[in-house]
Amino acid sequence: MTTIIANILKRPRVTEKATVLASGQNGLVYTFEIPPAANKKQVMEAVKSYYKVTPVKVNIVNLPSRKVLVRGKIGTKTGVKKALVFLKKGDSIEFV
């Protein structure tokens, strides 16, 4: 993985909701964590060059950090920016 691609796609976001989206009926959706400065074009190019598939579209969601109460003390959950990458029905991405 080259440094540009590594800087754009931090890691795949494997959660229960992301797994349900990946096995959807209307195409495949994969979720990646990305840096705050990344945009849709950069994510499309990174997915195309690293995974050798052409994304149909990319949606970006910015989840802000929020305060939580843990054992009576106030803490914070870190925010994250994530990219939802939509692929055609025949394409797929393998995470090992």
N, C-alpha and C positions, 0 to 999 in steps of 0.2 A: 504494500500500500504506500503510495507516494505521500509526501508530506502535505500537499495541498488537499488531497482526498482525506487524509487522516485528520486534518484540521477542520474539514467540513462535516464529515460523518463521525461523530464521537463514538457512538455505540448504538446498536439496535436496542430499542426499548421493548423488552419482552415482559408484558403484563397480561393480565387476563383479558382486558379490553382490547389490547393490540392483537392477541391471538384470535379473538372473535372476529375482528376486522380482517385479519389475514385469511380466514377461511370463509369470507363472505361470498354471496351469490353473484353480485354484480362486479366482477373483477377482484383483483387482489390489492390489499392496502397494507403497506409495511410502515412501521413507525421507527424513526431514528431521532436520537438526541443530537442537536446541532448547537454551535456557538451562537451567542446573541447577535453577532454581526453578519451571520450567513443569510443569504436570500434564496428565493426559489430557483433562480437560474443556476446558482452555484451547486445547490443540492441535486438538481437534475443532471448536471455534468458529472458530479461525483458518483452518482448511482450508475450512470451510463458507462463511465470508464472503469469502475471497480467491479460491478456485478454483471456487466455486459448485457444489460436489458435496457430498453427504452421506456422511461416513465411516460404515462399519458398526461398526468398532471401532478402537481405538488401543492399541498396545503400546509401552511405553517401556523402553529398554535403557540402562544407565549403564555406559560403558566407562571404567574408571579409568586414570589415567596410569601409565606403567610405565618402568622404567629399561632403557636399551639401550646397547650397546657400539658406538661408531662410531669407526673408525680408532684403536682402542686407548684411547679416552677414553669415560668414562661420561657419557651424556646422558639426557634424558627425552623420551618421547613424550607429548604432552598428551592428557588424557582428554577424552571427549566424551559428551554425553547425546543419544541419538537416539530419534526416534519413528517407529514403523512404522504407517502409516495404511492400513487395509484399506478398499477400495471395492467396490461391486457390480460385476458383470461388464460392464454397459453403460457405466459411468462411467469417465472417464480424466482425467488431468492432463497438460497440455502444458508442457514446460520448453523455453524458447527459448534 
